[in-house]
């Protein structure tokens, strides 16, 4: 605790005599930015956040570093700066973001919803019950924490004001749908191995026959183009047909190995079959695919004659993959066990 107080005291002293306008004899404020006064508790809070971020950064750079030793921390560099300078600059950055958000929020005459106000009060009370001693010992009041917490809600409201669907700088529902269609796809494919019932690679005419069969599958899917459900139903039917084909060639291979014998009296014993689970190799493979954006079916082949992979029965199983690319979340993630939902994000606000 004493180490933290020393660091904050040094940062506060720098802020008071820095290029920003200080607040004279009013010690309740640490600095003034663009005409707006920053309460000392708010400044210390951001300094606390910056210090925690610095320690986390140093630990990620060197997991063996003893960050509990203040001298060790001070001796390090982050982004080419000594730690104390980095913390001071980061604290100032947080304060500038705080002011930018508050001024723009006021300019647009935005107000917190009753739901947000209730969330803020509940979060603050729960947080303060657990952490009040730590923050009060470092000069951070409950009111200062509330101001920071409200600022994070203001940040979120501003973002939605500008960039939500139909916002000032946002996208329309149709634009969002178009982006989704252009960047996402639902894929269904059937994996087909070019092997016989014994798991041996098809050669020559047999291979050509299989490729012709696959092309037939493809034409069946293409015939349903424009109707996604019909295309998917056709893929199901093709999968069933292919499964039956695999079963048939496996049974034929097993029949070819059937043997018969006679007992000691010369009577014939019923034929038995010797079946060996044939392991297949990664052979030339054909895939049929359906995508949402153009509902086109496609095939792809890739081959190798090595590396045992799966049984013929396994290779016949259908697989379906759905890919979804979530839109990027612009809100910064939490860096500290602090009550606000996120640390102040880097937000360029229109003037």
N, C-alpha and C positions, 0 to 999 in steps of 0.2 A: 504493500500500500504506500509506504513512504517513497519508494522508487517512482511510483506513478505520480505522486504529488510533486516531486522534484521536476519531472519531465513537463507536467502541465504548467508548473510555475514558470519554467523557462520559456515555454511556448507563449504563455500569456504575456510575459515581459516583452517578447519579440513583437507580439501583436500590438501591444500598447504603444510602442515607439516606432512602429513600421510606417510605411508610406501611406497606409490607409488612415483616414481621419480617426483619431482616438476620441474618447468621450469625456475628456477633461476630468473633472472631479467626480463624475458619476461612475462609481466603481461597479454598478450593477451591469454595466455593459463592457464588452471586451473590445469592440471595434464598430466602425460604421462603414457600410458598403453601399455605394450608390444612394446615399441618403438614408439608408435603413440601418438602425442600430441592432447589433447582435448581442443578446444577453450573454453574460459571462457563463452561465450554466449551459447554454446552447453551444457556445464555443468549446467549453471543456468537454461536452458530450462528443462533439465531432473530433476533438483531439484524442479522446479515448478511443473512438472508432478508428482513427488513423493509426494510432499506436498499435491496436490489436491487428490491423491489417498489415502493418510493417512486420510484426512478429510472425504472423502467418506466412508472409512472403519469405522471410529469412529462413523459416523452418522448411519451406518447400525447396529452397535453394540448397540447404544443407541440413538434413534431418538430424545430424549429430551435434548441431550447434546448441550451446547452452543459452537459450533465450531468457532464462530466469536471472542471468547475470547482466545487470544493467551496463557494465563496462563493455561486455562482449557485444551487446546489442548496439551500443553507440559506436563501436569500432567497425561495424559493417557498412556496406554500401548497397543501395537499391537504385537501380537505373542510373548508376554513375554518381549518385549523391550520397553523402553521409546520412546515416539513419535519422538524426535529429532534423536535418534540413528537409528530408523527404517527408517526415511526419508533419512538419510545419507547413510545407507546401500542400500536402494532402488535406490538412485541416482547413486551410484557406480555400481550397477548391470546394470542399463540402459547404463552407459558409457562403461562397458565391452562388452555388447551386441553390442553396436554401433561399437566399434573397431573390434570385431570378424567379423561382417558383412562386414565392409569396407575392411579388410585385405583379406578375402576370395573372395570378389567380384573382387578385384584387381588381386589376384592370378589366378583366372579363366579367367581373361581378358574379363570379361563381360562388356557390355555397355548398357546404357539406350536407348530405342528406341526413335525415333523422337516424337512418340505419347506420350510417358511417359514424355519426356522433356517439351512438350507443356502443358500437364496436370499439371506438377509441377509448371511451370511459372504462369499459370492461377490461380491455387489454391493459390499460394503464394501471388500474387497481390491482389486477392479478400480478402484474409485473412488479409493482412497487411493494407489495406484500413480501415478495421474495428478495428483492434487490435494493431496498431503500437504504440500508446501512452502507452498502458499498458506494452508492452514488452520493449520498449526503456527505460521506467522509471525503469525497473528492470535489465537493462544491457544486454538485448537480442537484437541483431541486426537482420536485415532482412536476412543477409547472413547466420547467425547462424540458423535461422529458415529454410532456404533453405537447409542447410546441413542435418538437421534432417529429413526434408521432403524427400530429395533424399535417405536418409538411409532407410526409410520405403519402397521405391520402390526397392532399392537394396535387402532388406530382401525378398520381394515378388519374385523378379527375382531368387534369390538363392533357394528359396523353390521350385519354378517351375523347376529349373535346376536339382535339385536332385529328386524331388518327383512327378513331372508331369507325365502324361502317357508317357511311354518310356524314362523317365528321368534316370539319373545315378542310383538312388535308388528307382525309381518309379515302377509303375505297367504297364503291357501291356493292350491293349484294351480288349484282351480275358480274362485276369485276372479280370479286372473291371467288365466285363459282367458276369463272373462266380460268383463274389461276389454279384452282384445285384440279380442274380437268386437264390442264396443260402439264401439271407437275405430279400427278398421281395416276396410278394404274392398278387395276385389279387383274391379276395374272392367273390363268389356269393352264396347266400343261400336263402332258402325258409323256412319260419317259419310255422310250422304246429302244431295246437293245437289238443289235444286229447279230443274233446268236441263234443256234439251233437248239433243239430240245435237250441236247447233252451239254449245252453251255459253250460249244465251240463256235468260233467266229464264222459267220456266213461268208461264203466265197462266191465270186463270179455271179452266175445266174441267180442263185438263191438270194444273194445280196440285192441284186437289181429288182427281184420280185418283191422283196420287203420294202424297198424304197418306193416302188410303185404303189404298194399297199398304203404306205404313209401318205403319199400324194393324194390318194383317194380319200383318206381321212380329212386331209386339208381341204379338199374341194367340198366335202360335206359341211364343214364349218363355214367356209366362205359363202355357201349357198344361203346361210342364215344371216348374213351380214345386215346390220341395221336393227336387229332384234337381239339385244344382249341375252335375255332369258332363253330365247330359242337357241342361241349359240352355246350357252352353258349346258342346256339340255342335250344338245348334240354331242358335246364333249363327254357327257355322262354315257351316252349311248356308245360312243367310240371306245371309251374305257372298258365298257362291258364286252364289246366285240374283241378288243385286244386281249382282255383277260381270258376269254374263251379260246382265242388263238394260242396263247401261251400254254393253256391247259392241254389243248389238243396235241401240240408238238411234243410236250413232255410225255403224254401217254403213248404217243407213237414211238418215241425213243425208248420208253420202258418196254413196250411190246417187242421191240427188236431184240431185246436182251433176254426174252423169255426162254426158259430151258425146260426140257422134259426128261424123265428117267423111268426106269422100271424097277420093281421091287425084286426080291430074291426069287420069286416064282415067275418072273418074266412079265408081270402085269404092269401096264403103263401107269405111272404116277402123274397126276395132273400137273400141268406146267406151272412153274413158279417164275416170278419175275424178280430180277435183282435191280433195285432202283437206287441210284446214287444221287444224292443232292448235289447237283452240278453248281459249282461256284462259277460265276460269270466274271469276265474281265471287263474293264472299262473299254467298251468298243465304240464304234461309231454310233452315236445316239441321235435320235430325232425327237424334237419337241414341238408340240403344237401349242400356240399361245393365243389368248384373247385379251385385248386391252380395252379399257373403257373409252379412251379418247377417240379411237377410230374403229373399234370393234373388229379389227383385222386379225386374222389368224396367220401365224408365221411358223416356220419350222427352222430348226437349226441343227446342224450335225457337228459332232466333235468326236474324234476317235483316237484310240490308242490300243495297242494289242497287249498291254501289260497290266500289272497290278490287279489282283483279285479283289472284288468289291462286294457284291451281294448275290444272293441266289436269284434264279430266274423268276421264282414266284415273287420275291421282293421287288424286283425291277418292274413288275406289272402294276404295282400299286399306284394309285393316282395321288397327286400332290397338288395342293392349292396354296398359293401364297398371296397374301394381301399386303400391299405396301402403302403406307400413308406417310407423307412428309409434312409434319406439323409446321405451321408458319412460325417464323422466329419470334420468340418472346423478347420484346425490347426492354423489359424491366430487369434491373440488376438483381442478382441473387443476394440473399442475406450473407453477410460476412461475419456477423457478431451475434451473440445471444442477447440482443437488445430488443426492445418492444416493438419497434417499427417493422413494417412488413418487408421493407427493403431499404438498403442504404440509398442515399440520393443518387439518382442516375444522371448520366451525362445527357442532358436534354437541351437541344437548341430550340429555344422558344421564338416563334415569329414575333417580330416587333411591330 
